[in-house]
Amino acid sequence: MIEDDLRAAFARHETLAPPTGPLRAAIDRVAKRRRRRRLQLRLGGTALALVAATLVGFTALAPPPPAPSGQLAAPASPVPTGALNVLLLGVDAAGGGRRADSVVLVHVPADRSRLYLVSISRDLPVPVPGGGRDKLNASFAAGAGKTVDLAAGYRNTRQVVAQLVGVPIDAGAVLTYPATRELTDAVGGVPVCLPAAVRSVHTGRRFPAGCQQLGGAAAVDLLRQRYGLRNGGLDRDRNAGRYAAGLLRRIQEQGVLTDPARLNRLLVQVGPDLVTDTGDTSLLALLSVAGKATGAEPVAVSLPVRFEEQGSYQVGMNPALAPDFLAALREDRLAGWVAAHPDQVTSLR
């Protein structure tokens, strides 16, 4: 009896209930926006990580399955038309993941003419959220905490770098050293041209001046070196740019970026975890933008700094060069600045 009364009551009020379709659609739209912004720490992922790997050579995620036609699927969101800035952080796992050894801002100009790899010295003094003033690499540790939360470390550093250079960060990734070995070996080694010989303080390995083909273990060894280099960490940043350019050339030679099936196999072979942030742009849209800019050799350049003779910090902004450089970056005219300051460009050949 009670059950019959309840059924009758529900039947009388059913017509008063609003349609669920519009509500469900609104919920789905909100959920989709939040998923785009969420940092993910997982295996799986997409080709954005390959772009990151080709730029600084650390690690990568596996992309989604290739489209049946053998071509990349259409971007899930409109392809950006303006300049893009992607922040890549290289974290040495051997150091406990507490500090970002390499900080690279990848600038993709609006004309998609080429990629600019802007190395930012990890030793630059900056305001660290919740921690006063410290070196740039400390901003990652301040966010990551004792449990080494890579996503939190990235968010902290993204905030600091955006304030430092004055441009929005559209996307980014945290990359670790271990997969460098796997990725380098997967593409058959990476050519690197060094202006001077380097001796590893970790293994004793010697890297002669000139061009050479590096296997995975050697690549990791070189990327970690700063002691014994004439300009310390600044020269390590330049060597990272040289490695990145060589890795990009190898991937282009093998046609990986235009062959989704090969791209998928390569990234599955590498396959470690990675933290990525895609912002409001779909991953395929980002890949489409970056792919257009890889036709020309990338330009590796550093945010101009100078060694400090006094104080507790080793480097500081170069007052003669940094302001104009940052203005060029903000106004998307790095090509002109580079042409006017060829001595500031890292030699890749």
FISEDO-50263 format. One line per field, with one value per residue (C-alpha): residue in three letters; residue number from 0; x, y, z. Coordinates in steps of 0.5 Angstrom, whole numbers, plus 2048, in hexadecimal, padded with zeros to 3 digits. Example, Ala and Ser with C-alpha at 12.3 -4.5 7.8 and 13.67 -1.06 7.14 Angstrom:
% FISEDO-50263
resn <- ALA,SER $
resi <- 0,1 $
c1 <- 819,81B $
c2 <- 7F7,7FE $
c3 <- 810,80E $
END
This chain:
% FISEDO-50263
resn <- MET,ILE,GLU,ASP,ASP,LEU,ARG,ALA,ALA,PHE,ALA,ARG,HIS,GLU,THR,LEU,ALA,PRO,PRO,THR,GLY,PRO,LEU,ARG,ALA,ALA,ILE,ASP,ARG,VAL,ALA,LYS,ARG,ARG,ARG,ARG,ARG,ARG,LEU,GLN,LEU,ARG,LEU,GLY,GLY,THR,ALA,LEU,ALA,LEU,VAL,ALA,ALA,THR,LEU,VAL,GLY,PHE,THR,ALA,LEU,ALA,PRO,PRO,PRO,PRO,ALA,PRO,SER,GLY,GLN,LEU,ALA,ALA,PRO,ALA,SER,PRO,VAL,PRO,THR,GLY,ALA,LEU,ASN,VAL,LEU,LEU,LEU,GLY,VAL,ASP,ALA,ALA,GLY,GLY,GLY,ARG,ARG,ALA,ASP,SER,VAL,VAL,LEU,VAL,HIS,VAL,PRO,ALA,ASP,ARG,SER,ARG,LEU,TYR,LEU,VAL,SER,ILE,SER,ARG,ASP,LEU,PRO,VAL,PRO,VAL,PRO,GLY,GLY,GLY,ARG,ASP,LYS,LEU,ASN,ALA,SER,PHE,ALA,ALA,GLY,ALA,GLY,LYS,THR,VAL,ASP,LEU,ALA,ALA,GLY,TYR,ARG,ASN,THR,ARG,GLN,VAL,VAL,ALA,GLN,LEU,VAL,GLY,VAL,PRO,ILE,ASP,ALA,GLY,ALA,VAL,LEU,THR,TYR,PRO,ALA,THR,ARG,GLU,LEU,THR,ASP,ALA,VAL,GLY,GLY,VAL,PRO,VAL,CYS,LEU,PRO,ALA,ALA,VAL,ARG,SER,VAL,HIS,THR,GLY,ARG,ARG,PHE,PRO,ALA,GLY,CYS,GLN,GLN,LEU,GLY,GLY,ALA,ALA,ALA,VAL,ASP,LEU,LEU,ARG,GLN,ARG,TYR,GLY,LEU,ARG,ASN,GLY,GLY,LEU,ASP,ARG,ASP,ARG,ASN,ALA,GLY,ARG,TYR,ALA,ALA,GLY,LEU,LEU,ARG,ARG,ILE,GLN,GLU,GLN,GLY,VAL,LEU,THR,ASP,PRO,ALA,ARG,LEU,ASN,ARG,LEU,LEU,VAL,GLN,VAL,GLY,PRO,ASP,LEU,VAL,THR,ASP,THR,GLY,ASP,THR,SER,LEU,LEU,ALA,LEU,LEU,SER,VAL,ALA,GLY,LYS,ALA,THR,GLY,ALA,GLU,PRO,VAL,ALA,VAL,SER,LEU,PRO,VAL,ARG,PHE,GLU,GLU,GLN,GLY,SER,TYR,GLN,VAL,GLY,MET,ASN,PRO,ALA,LEU,ALA,PRO,ASP,PHE,LEU,ALA,ALA,LEU,ARG,GLU,ASP,ARG,LEU,ALA,GLY,TRP,VAL,ALA,ALA,HIS,PRO,ASP,GLN,VAL,THR,SER,LEU,ARG $
resi <- 0,1,2,3,4,5,6,7,8,9,10,11,12,13,14,15,16,17,18,19,20,21,22,23,24,25,26,27,28,29,30,31,32,33,34,35,36,37,38,39,40,41,42,43,44,45,46,47,48,49,50,51,52,53,54,55,56,57,58,59,60,61,62,63,64,65,66,67,68,69,70,71,72,73,74,75,76,77,78,79,80,81,82,83,84,85,86,87,88,89,90,91,92,93,94,95,96,97,98,99,100,101,102,103,104,105,106,107,108,109,110,111,112,113,114,115,116,117,118,119,120,121,122,123,124,125,126,127,128,129,130,131,132,133,134,135,136,137,138,139,140,141,142,143,144,145,146,147,148,149,150,151,152,153,154,155,156,157,158,159,160,161,162,163,164,165,166,167,168,169,170,171,172,173,174,175,176,177,178,179,180,181,182,183,184,185,186,187,188,189,190,191,192,193,194,195,196,197,198,199,200,201,202,203,204,205,206,207,208,209,210,211,212,213,214,215,216,217,218,219,220,221,222,223,224,225,226,227,228,229,230,231,232,233,234,235,236,237,238,239,240,241,242,243,244,245,246,247,248,249,250,251,252,253,254,255,256,257,258,259,260,261,262,263,264,265,266,267,268,269,270,271,272,273,274,275,276,277,278,279,280,281,282,283,284,285,286,287,288,289,290,291,292,293,294,295,296,297,298,299,300,301,302,303,304,305,306,307,308,309,310,311,312,313,314,315,316,317,318,319,320,321,322,323,324,325,326,327,328,329,330,331,332,333,334,335,336,337,338,339,340,341,342,343,344,345,346,347,348 $
c1 <- 800,805,809,803,802,809,809,803,806,80C,808,804,80A,80E,80B,80E,815,81A,81D,824,827,829,82B,830,833,834,838,83C,83E,841,844,847,84A,84D,850,854,857,858,860,860,866,865,867,863,862,864,869,86A,86F,873,873,876,87B,87D,87E,882,883,881,87A,874,86D,869,864,85D,85C,85E,858,855,857,85F,85E,85E,857,854,855,850,850,852,859,85C,85E,862,869,86A,86E,870,873,878,87B,881,881,887,884,88A,88A,883,87F,87F,882,882,888,886,881,87F,87A,878,875,871,870,86A,86D,86F,876,87A,87A,87E,881,882,887,886,88B,889,88D,88A,887,87F,87A,877,870,870,877,87A,880,884,887,882,883,881,87A,879,87B,876,870,872,873,876,872,874,86E,870,869,86A,871,86F,86A,86E,874,86F,86C,873,876,86F,871,878,878,871,86D,868,869,865,867,86D,870,874,879,87E,885,884,880,885,889,884,881,888,88A,883,884,88B,88F,890,895,898,89D,8A1,8A6,8AA,8AC,8A8,8AA,8A5,8A6,8A1,8A4,8AA,8A8,8AB,8A7,8AC,8AB,8A7,8A1,8A0,89A,898,894,88F,894,899,893,891,898,899,893,895,89B,89D,8A3,8A9,8A6,8A8,8A2,89F,897,897,89B,897,890,894,896,88E,88C,892,88F,888,889,88D,887,882,886,886,87F,87D,882,87E,877,875,871,86D,86C,867,868,870,86F,86A,870,875,871,86F,876,878,872,874,86F,86F,86B,868,864,860,85C,856,859,858,85E,85E,85D,863,867,864,867,86E,86E,86D,873,878,87A,87F,885,883,887,88A,88B,88B,888,88E,891,898,89C,89B,8A2,89E,899,896,894,898,895,890,88C,891,88E,891,88E,888,883,883,883,87D,879,87B,878,872,871,872,878,87E,880,882,885,889,88B,88E,892,895,89A,894,892,894,898,895,89A $
c2 <- 800,805,803,804,80B,80D,80B,80F,815,815,814,81B,81F,81C,821,827,824,828,825,822,823,82A,829,823,827,82D,828,825,82C,82E,827,827,82E,82C,826,82A,82E,828,826,81E,81A,813,80F,810,817,81A,81C,823,81F,81D,824,826,820,822,829,828,820,81D,819,818,815,810,814,811,80C,80E,811,80B,80F,80F,817,81B,81C,823,827,827,82E,834,835,83B,840,845,843,83D,83C,835,834,82E,82C,827,824,81F,819,818,81E,81C,820,826,82B,82D,82C,82F,834,835,839,837,83D,83C,842,844,843,83C,83D,839,837,83C,838,83D,83A,83E,83D,839,83E,844,847,848,849,842,841,840,840,847,848,842,83F,83D,835,836,838,831,82E,833,830,829,828,822,81D,820,822,823,827,82B,82D,82E,833,837,838,83A,83F,842,841,845,84B,84B,84B,84E,849,845,83D,83A,832,82F,828,826,821,81C,81A,812,812,816,810,80C,811,812,80B,80A,80F,80C,811,819,81D,823,828,82A,831,82E,827,825,820,81D,81E,818,813,815,815,81A,81D,820,827,826,822,81B,816,815,80F,80F,80F,814,819,818,819,81F,823,822,826,82D,82C,82D,831,838,83B,836,835,83A,835,82F,833,834,82D,82B,82F,82C,825,827,82A,823,81F,823,822,81A,81A,81E,81A,814,817,816,81C,81A,813,812,80A,80B,811,80C,807,80C,80F,808,805,80B,80C,80E,813,81A,820,825,82B,82C,833,834,831,82A,826,825,82C,82D,828,82B,832,82F,82B,831,834,82E,82F,833,832,834,83A,839,83F,841,847,84B,84B,84D,84B,84E,851,852,84F,848,847,844,848,84D,851,854,85B,85D,857,854,85A,85A,852,852,857,853,84D,850,854,84D,850,84C,84B,852,852,84B,84F,855,850,84A,84A,848,842,83B,838,831,82F $
c3 <- 800,802,7FC,7F7,7FB,7F9,7F2,7F1,7F4,7F0,7EA,7EC,7ED,7E7,7E2,7E7,7E6,7E2,7DC,7DD,7D7,7D7,7DE,7DC,7D7,7DB,7E0,7DB,7D8,7DF,7E0,7D9,7DB,7E2,7DF,7DA,7E0,7E4,7E5,7E4,7E6,7E2,7DD,7D6,7D4,7CD,7C8,7CC,7D0,7C9,7C8,7CF,7CE,7C7,7CA,7D1,7D0,7D7,7D7,7D3,7D4,7CF,7CA,7C9,7C3,7BC,7B8,7B3,7AD,7AF,7B0,7B7,7B9,7B9,7BF,7C4,7C5,7C0,7BE,7C2,7BD,7C2,7C5,7CA,7D0,7D3,7D9,7DA,7E0,7E1,7E7,7E9,7ED,7F0,7F4,7F7,7F2,7F6,7F2,7EA,7E7,7E0,7DF,7D8,7D5,7CE,7CA,7C4,7C0,7BC,7B6,7B7,7B4,7B9,7C0,7C5,7CB,7D1,7D6,7DD,7E2,7E8,7EC,7EB,7F2,7F2,7F6,7F8,7FA,802,803,802,7FD,7FA,7F4,7EE,7EF,7F6,7F4,7F2,7F9,7FC,7F8,7F8,800,803,800,7F9,7F6,7EF,7ED,7F2,7F1,7EA,7EC,7F0,7EB,7E6,7EA,7EB,7E4,7E1,7E6,7E4,7DD,7DC,7D8,7D9,7D9,7D5,7D6,7D9,7DC,7E1,7DE,7E2,7E0,7E0,7D9,7D6,7D5,7D2,7CD,7CB,7CA,7C7,7C1,7C0,7C4,7C3,7C0,7C4,7C2,7C8,7C7,7CD,7D0,7D6,7DB,7E0,7E7,7E8,7E4,7E1,7DA,7D5,7D0,7CB,7C7,7C1,7BE,7C1,7C2,7C9,7CB,7D1,7D7,7D4,7D3,7DA,7DC,7D8,7DA,7E1,7E1,7E3,7E8,7E4,7DE,7DD,7DE,7E3,7E3,7DD,7D9,7DB,7D8,7D2,7D1,7D2,7CD,7C8,7CA,7C9,7C2,7C0,7C3,7BF,7B9,7BA,7BB,7B5,7B1,7B3,7B1,7B8,7B8,7B2,7B3,7B9,7BA,7BA,7BF,7C3,7C3,7C5,7CB,7CE,7CD,7D2,7D6,7DD,7E1,7E0,7E2,7DD,7DD,7D6,7D8,7D4,7CE,7CC,7CB,7C4,7C2,7C6,7C2,7BC,7BD,7BF,7B9,7B5,7B8,7B7,7B0,7B2,7B7,7BE,7C1,7C8,7CC,7D3,7D7,7D8,7DF,7E1,7E7,7ED,7F1,7F8,7FB,7FD,7F6,7F0,7EA,7E9,7E3,7DE,7DE,7D7,7D4,7D8,7D8,7D0,7D0,7D4,7D0,7CA,7CD,7CF,7C9,7C5,7C1,7C3,7BC,7BB,7C2,7C0,7BA,7BD,7C3,7BF,7C5,7C9,7C5,7C7,7C2,7C0,7BA $
END
